[in-house]
């Protein structure tokens, strides 16, 4: 089997698993509330695992591209959405 097909199947399996576990992760994160005084990058109950899922979804095509074609200069630009979603996950504002 072609390794690209194997990678695509693996990515789809991982994404389906994450979508099934998303509700469980949201319930798990609601129990944590550790706010520091500044409120910067602190773990709170509003930490949204959807941002982490979106970071993974935007990172996986880049990973496939790196495996297939090697690292290119445009890949730095492609990582901007990944960095934004990770920043929102760790340092996002409270939604409530």
N, C-alpha and C positions, 0 to 999 in steps of 0.2 A: 504494500500500500504506500502511496505517496505520503511523505511526512507533512506536507501542507494540509492534506485532508485529515490526517490524524490530529494535527494541531487545531483545526477548525472544529472537529468533533469534540476534542477535549475542552475547548473554550465554551462550546454550547452546553456541555454537561456541567461545567463549573457555573455558568450563568443560570442555568435552570436550578441548580442546587442553591445558589445564592438567593434567587427569587423565592424559592420555597422557604428558606430560612429567614427571610427579611422580617416577617412578622415576629418571629421568635427573638430576633436581635433587637427589634424596637421595644418589645416588652422587657427584655433584659436590661437595656440601657435606661429605661424609665426609673429603675430602682436606684440608680447612682445619682448622687447630688453632692459633688465635691467642688464647691466654688471657692476660689481664692479671692482675696480682697480686690485685686485689680480686675478680675474677670476676663483675663486674656489667656486664651488657649487652655481653659480649665475644663475638666470633665464635668459635665452637668447632665441632667436628665433630658435635655433637649438635643443632645448630640445625635445627629440624624445618620443612621447607617446607609441611607439612600445615597448620600454624597460619596461614601466609600465604594458603593456598588457602581456609581457612575464613573468614579476614577478608574476602577478596574475595567469597565466596559471601554473607556477611551484609551486605556493603556494596552489592552490586548492586541488590537490591530497594529500598534506600533511594535510590539514584541514580535509579531509574525513578520512584519516588514524587516526588522533587524535580522531575524533568522534567515529570511529568504535573500535579502539584498545587502545586508551589512548596514552599518551606520552611515547616514548621509547628513548633510548640513540642514536639510529641511526637517529632519527629525526633532531638532531642538524646538522648532515652531510647533510641531505636532504634540509636544509635551506640555504646552501651555494649558490646555484644558485639564490635563491630569493634575497639574500643580494647582490650578484653581479649585478643582473639586476636593483635593486633599486639604487645601487651606480652609475651605468651607467646612470640611469635616472636623478638623482640629480646632479652628479658631472662629467658626461661624457665630453669628449673633444668635441670641435667643429668639425662637420663633413665637413664643407665647406672649 
